[in-house]
Amino acid sequence: MGLDPSPELPPVPLLLRP
């Protein structure tokens, strides 16, 4: 795990997400 399947561009790694 690490990449979020969210429609965000560019995809933000879970480590950088709140």
MARPA-628783 format. One line per 10 residues: number of its first residue (from 0); their letters; for each residue z, x, y of C-alpha. Coordinates in nm, 2 decimals. Layout:
BEGIN
NUM = a = Z/X/Y; ... .
END
This chain:
BEGIN
0 = mgldpspelp = 0.00/0.00/0.00; -0.05/0.11/0.36; -0.35/-0.09/0.49; -0.29/-0.44/0.60; -0.56/-0.70/0.49; -0.53/-0.86/0.84; -0.85/-0.93/1.04; -0.74/-0.67/1.29; -1.01/-0.42/1.40; -0.94/-0.14/1.35 .
10 = pvplllrp = -0.69/-0.22/1.07; -0.34/-0.11/1.16; -0.13/0.07/0.89; 0.19/-0.11/0.78; 0.38/0.20/0.89; 0.28/0.14/1.25; 0.34/-0.23/1.24; 0.67/-0.38/1.36 .
END
